[in-house]
Amino acid sequence: MFIDDMDPILDRRPSSDLYLPEEDYDSKDALQHRKRLCLSSAEGGDRKSENGFYWTETEKWQSSDEADVEPPLLVFTPNQNPGPQILPNRCSSALQFFQLLFPKSMFQTIAGYTNSYAAKYEERKGKLWNFISQSDMKSYVALVIYMGMFRCSSLSDYWSESQHFSLSFPAKIMSYRKFLSISIVLHLSESREDEKNILKKGTAGYERLGKIQPLYQVIRESCKSYFHPFQNITIVERMVKPQAGTGLKQSLKSRSPNMGFKLFALTDCTCGYTWDFFVYEGKSCASRSEGLSYETVMALVDENMLGSGYKLFVDKFYTSPTLFTDLLDKKVLACGPVWPNRTGYPKSVKNKLLSNAPRGTMRWIRQDKLLFVEWKDSREVQMCSSFHKAYEGDTVQRKVRQDAHRTLEEIPVPAVVLDYSKNMEAVDSSDCVTEHFRAIHKPKKWYQCMFYHFLDIAVENAFIMQELVTKENGHADSAAGRKCFLQSCVT
C-alpha cells in the first residue's frame, strides 16, 4: 500500500477509502480503483501552500455580475489627530517651519564636526583652516537651497562677474572660495568616533551609517514628531545618486541606470509628507527571514505610533498575501498590485480571466480575509486587498478601437484599482516636484550626498506643513507656492 500511494496514514486518505478486508487485495483492478479514489480525493480536496493559505480546485473566479460581500472595515483610530502637530501660531514664516525639522542646534553641531575634520584635513596639506561659525553654516545651506531654484551649468557660474549673465545674490552671502571649501570638508560626525568605527570594520560592531548618524536620527525624529499621517499611507523607494563607489550603493533599474543609495520611506498619500524613512544598508545587514519587502514594511509601519485602521498602498515589490494577513493582525489594512506567482495567490483556473478577454473584463475571488482581482485594461492587472469590495459599479474612460476610429467608452473598473491609482498619483506628483527643487550637488563623499537629500526632505516636509496649517487657519487663498516658500527660507 505504501508503494502504491495508498497508505491510509501517510497518504491522508479519507476514512471511506480505507482498505477493507473483504476487498480482494490481490486484484489489480481493486488496487487501481483505490489508487484513483485516492488521487481524486487529493486533487479535489483542500490544499495548503507553504505559507498556510488554503485553496481548493473547486473554487472558481467570480465575474463582476456576481455580488461580493464588503469586508468589515477597521475603525480608524490614530494615536494623534492627523496633520501638523504644532501649537497654534507657533509657526508663521517658512523659515520657522523649516527649523522645526532642521533645528538651529544642528547647524552648530555640523559646523563643529566640519571644523574638527577640516583642521586635520588642511593640516595634512600644510594649510591652516579658517573655522566656520553657525552663521556660516546657515548661509551655506541657504545657498544650497537657492541653487536648487536657479540652475547653472557649473558651480562657478553662480559667482560669475559677467555684465549680462551674473547672479548678485550668492556673492552677497558668501564668497565662491569659502563655499567651495565648505563643500569639500563638510562633515556630519565626530572625527574621533569615525576613526574608532573604522577599526571595527569587518566586525558586528561596525556602524555602516556612522558618518551620517547624528543628522540622520534628528531628521527622522523631527519628521515623526511634528506630523501625524492621515489614513492613507504608502511606502516608496528613493535613490540618492553620489559619484563615489561604496558598498551601500544599489541600482533601481526601473527609474535610472545609475547607481545610488536606496531609501525606503513611509509617505502620506493625502499630501506627500515623508513621515519616516531609513537607508538600506545591504543584504548583510538584514535578517532576510521573510524577505526584504516584508521586513521593510514591518519596520516602517509601526502600529504603536500610528494607531489602527490605516490603509497602506504598496506596489508589486511589497504585495504578498502573507504580508497583508500579518498587517491585519496589526490592525492595518493594505492593497496593491500583486504578481500571480506569489505564494498564496489563488491557483484555481476555473472561470479565470482569459488573455484575449475584452477591455474592462474582470474576475475576482475571495480567500479568507483577502480579495484577489484580475482586470483587463491595455494589459492584465492583478490586485490584492484586505479592505475592498470586488466591484461597486465604477467605470473609467478608455479609448476603444471601432472600425478605423478610436472612441471613448466607459468600461467597468474594480474599486481596488480605482482607489490604488487615486492614492498613488498624489505621491508620484510630490516626488516629481521634489526632484525639481533638489540640491544641485553630487559630491564624491557619500555622506555629503546624504546630507543634501536629508535637506530636501526637511524642505519638502516644511512646505507641506505650512500649506496644511494655512488652510486650517482659513487662509487657503494666501497659501504660497513651493518656489515662494523656498525664497522665504533663503532670505
Long-range contacts (C-beta under 8 A, 24 or more apart in sequence): 4-31, 4-35, 5-35, 5-38, 5-39, 6-31, 6-34, 6-35, 6-38, 11-38, 12-42, 13-37, 13-38, 13-41, 14-41, 17-41, 47-347, 49-343, 49-344, 50-343, 51-321, 51-322, 51-343, 51-344, 53-321, 53-343, 53-344, 53-367, 53-368, 54-367, 54-368, 55-346, 55-347, 55-348, 55-367, 56-348, 57-347, 57-348, 57-350, 58-350, 59-346, 59-348, 59-350, 59-365, 59-367, 60-348, 60-350, 60-351, 60-365, 61-346, 61-348, 61-350, 61-351, 61-352, 61-353, 61-363, 61-364, 61-365, 61-374, 62-351, 62-363, 62-364, 62-365, 62-390, 63-351, 63-362, 63-363, 64-362, 64-364, 64-390, 64-391, 64-412, 68-364, 68-366, 68-371, 68-389, 68-390, 68-391, 69-389, 70-389, 71-369, 71-371, 71-386, 71-387, 71-388, 71-389, 73-309, 73-333, 73-387, 74-308, 74-309, 74-331, 74-333, 74-387, 75-308, 75-309, 76-231, 76-307, 76-308, 76-309, 76-310, 77-307, 77-308, 77-309, 78-228, 78-229, 78-231, 78-306, 78-307, 78-309, 78-310, 79-228, 79-304, 79-305, 79-306, 79-307, 80-228, 80-307, 81-228, 82-228, 82-229, 82-230, 82-231, 83-227, 83-228, 83-230, 83-468, 83-472, 84-226, 84-227, 84-465, 84-468, 84-469, 84-472, 85-225, 85-226, 85-227, 85-228, 86-226, 86-465, 86-469, 91-465, 91-466, 91-469, 93-488, 94-462, 94-463, 94-466, 94-480, 94-485, 94-486, 94-488, 94-489, 95-488, 95-489, 97-462, 97-463, 97-465, 97-466, 97-469, 98-458, 98-459, 98-462, 98-489, 100-222, 100-226, 100-462, 100-465, 101-219, 101-222, 101-223, 101-226, 101-457, 101-458, 101-461, 101-462, 102-141, 102-219, 102-222, 102-455, 102-458, 102-462, 103-218, 103-222, 104-134, 106-215, 106-218, 107-134, 107-137, 107-138, 107-141, 108-134, 108-137, 109-214, 110-137, 110-186, 110-187, 110-188, 110-215, 111-136, 111-137, 113-187, 113-188, 113-189, 113-190, 113-191, 113-214, 114-182, 114-185, 114-186, 114-187, 116-187, 116-190, 116-191, 117-185, 117-187, 117-191, 118-181, 118-185, 118-187, 120-191, 121-185, 122-185, 129-185, 132-182, 136-174, 136-178, 136-182, 137-182, 139-173, 139-174, 140-174, 140-179, 140-182, 141-455, 142-173, 142-489, 142-490, 143-170, 143-173, 143-174, 143-179, 143-490, 144-439, 144-440, 144-441, 144-452, 144-455, 145-439, 145-455, 145-459, 145-486, 145-489, 145-490, 146-170, 146-486, 146-490, 147-439, 147-440, 147-441, 148-437, 148-438, 148-439, 148-440, 148-486, 149-437, 149-483, 149-486, 149-487, 151-440, 152-440, 155-179, 155-180, 155-440, 155-441, 183-441, 183-443, 183-448, 186-443, 186-445, 186-448, 186-451, 187-211, 187-447, 188-212, 188-214, 188-215, 188-447, 188-450, 188-451, 189-213, 189-214, 189-447, 208-247, 208-248, 208-281, 208-282, 208-285, 209-279, 209-281, 211-446, 211-447, 212-279, 212-447, 212-450, 212-451, 212-454, 215-451, 215-454, 216-279, 216-450, 216-454, 219-454, 219-457, 219-458, 220-276, 220-277, 220-278, 222-458, 223-273, 223-274, 223-275, 223-276, 223-277, 223-457, 223-458, 223-461, 224-275, 224-276, 224-305, 226-465, 227-268, 227-273, 227-275, 227-461, 227-465, 228-275, 228-306, 229-266, 229-268, 229-273, 229-275, 229-306, 229-310, 230-268, 230-269, 230-270, 230-271, 231-309, 231-310, 231-311, 232-268, 232-269, 232-270, 232-310, 232-311, 232-313, 232-423, 233-266, 233-267, 233-268, 233-269, 233-275, 233-301, 233-306, 233-310, 233-311, 233-312, 233-313, 234-266, 234-267, 234-269, 234-312, 234-313, 234-314, 234-423, 234-424, 234-427, 235-264, 235-265, 235-266, 235-267, 235-296, 235-297, 235-300, 235-301, 235-312, 235-314, 235-318, 236-264, 236-265, 236-267, 236-427, 236-431, 237-262, 237-263, 237-264, 237-265, 237-317, 238-262, 238-263, 238-264, 238-265, 238-277, 238-431, 238-453, 239-263, 240-449, 240-450, 240-453, 241-442, 241-449, 242-442, 242-443, 242-444, 242-445, 242-446, 242-449, 243-442, 243-443, 243-444, 244-444, 244-445, 244-446, 246-446, 247-282, 248-279, 248-280, 248-281, 248-282, 248-446, 250-280, 261-446, 261-449, 261-450, 263-453, 264-296, 264-299, 264-300, 265-300, 266-300, 266-301, 267-427, 267-430, 269-313, 269-423, 269-424, 269-426, 269-427, 270-426, 271-426, 271-430, 271-464, 271-467, 271-468, 272-426, 272-427, 272-429, 272-430, 272-431, 272-460, 272-464, 273-461, 273-464, 273-465, 274-457, 274-460, 274-461, 276-300, 276-302, 277-457, 279-450, 290-322, 293-317, 293-318, 293-320, 293-323, 294-318, 294-320, 294-322, 294-323, 297-323, 297-327, 298-326, 301-327, 301-330, 301-332, 303-330, 303-331, 303-332, 306-332, 308-332, 309-333, 311-335, 311-387, 313-419, 313-420, 313-423, 313-424, 319-384, 320-344, 321-345, 321-367, 321-370, 321-384, 324-370, 324-384, 324-385, 324-386, 325-368, 325-369, 325-370, 325-386, 327-386, 328-369, 328-386, 333-386, 333-387, 334-385, 334-386, 334-387, 335-383, 335-384, 335-385, 335-386, 335-387, 335-388, 335-416, 335-419, 335-420, 336-383, 336-384, 336-385, 336-420, 337-381, 337-382, 337-383, 337-384, 337-420, 338-372, 338-382, 338-383, 338-384, 339-382, 340-382, 345-372, 345-382, 345-384, 346-372, 353-380, 355-380, 359-398, 359-400, 359-411, 360-398, 360-411, 360-412, 360-413, 362-390, 362-391, 362-412, 362-413, 362-414, 364-390, 364-391, 364-414, 366-390, 371-416, 373-414, 373-416, 373-417, 375-413, 375-414, 375-417, 381-417, 383-414, 383-416, 383-417, 383-420, 385-416, 388-414, 388-415, 388-416, 388-419, 389-415, 390-414, 390-415, 391-415, 394-418, 430-460, 433-482, 434-460, 437-482, 437-483, 437-486, 459-486, 459-489, 462-489
